[in-house]
Amino acid sequence: MRLDPLLDEWVMMAAHRQHRAFRPAEENCPFCPSGRGRQAEISAASYTVASSESLSTLADPERADIRHPLVAAGLKTL
C-alpha cells in the first residue's frame, strides 16, 4: 500500500504482477474489439466496460501487515 499524493488515497501496488505466468498474446486479448480477422468474445456494441476474473491474486490475506497505518488507525483490514 502507498498513499497516492495526487488522489490522496491509499492504493495497492503489486510490482510482482508484471511477471505473471499467463499473459495472452496481443492477438488473443479478451478485451480488444473484433478486427484483423478475429472475432471478440463480446461485440463492442454489447458493452461499455468489460472485466474478467484475475488469475493471480494481488494480495494474500494471510500475509497482511498488521502494522500498516490503516490498521493502526482502526480501519478494517483489506
C-alpha positions in Angstrom: 0.0 0.0 0.0 1.1 3.5 -0.7 -0.5 6.9 -0.4 -1.2 8.4 -3.9 -0.3 12.1 -3.4 -2.5 13.2 -6.4 -5.6 11.3 -5.3 -4.9 11.5 -1.6 -6.0 7.8 -1.4 -4.3 4.6 -0.3 -3.7 2.3 -3.3 -2.4 -1.2 -3.6 0.8 -1.7 -5.5 2.0 -5.1 -6.8 5.1 -4.9 -8.9 5.5 -8.7 -8.9 2.3 -8.9 -11.0 4.1 -7.6 -14.1 5.8 -11.0 -14.4 2.6 -13.1 -14.1 2.7 -16.6 -15.5 -0.1 -16.1 -18.1 -0.2 -13.2 -20.4 -2.0 -13.8 -23.7 -0.6 -12.6 -27.0 -1.9 -9.3 -28.3 -4.0 -11.1 -31.0 -5.7 -13.1 -28.2 -6.6 -10.2 -25.9 -10.0 -10.8 -24.4 -10.7 -7.0 -24.2 -9.8 -6.0 -27.7 -12.6 -5.3 -30.2 -13.1 -7.6 -33.2 -10.9 -6.9 -36.2 -8.0 -8.0 -38.2 -9.6 -11.4 -38.9 -10.5 -12.2 -35.2 -13.9 -12.3 -33.5 -14.0 -10.8 -30.0 -15.7 -12.7 -27.2 -18.2 -9.9 -26.7 -19.2 -7.5 -29.5 -18.2 -3.9 -29.0 -21.8 -2.8 -29.2 -22.7 -5.0 -26.2 -20.7 -3.3 -23.5 -19.2 -0.1 -22.3 -16.8 -1.7 -19.8 -15.5 -5.3 -19.7 -13.9 -7.2 -16.9 -12.6 -10.6 -16.1 -11.6 -12.6 -13.1 -8.0 -12.2 -12.0 -5.9 -15.4 -12.4 -3.3 -14.1 -10.0 -4.1 -12.5 -6.6 -3.0 -9.0 -5.7 -2.7 -9.6 -2.0 -2.5 -12.6 0.3 -4.7 -12.0 3.4 -2.5 -14.5 5.3 0.4 -12.1 4.8 -1.3 -8.9 5.8 1.0 -6.4 7.7 -1.0 -5.5 10.8 1.4 -2.7 11.5 0.1 -0.8 8.4 -1.2 2.7 9.2 -4.7 1.9 8.0 -4.9 -0.9 10.6 -3.3 1.2 13.3 -6.0 3.9 12.6 -8.7 1.3 13.5 -9.9 0.6 9.9 -10.8 -2.8 8.8 -8.0 -4.9 7.2 -8.1 -5.4 3.5 
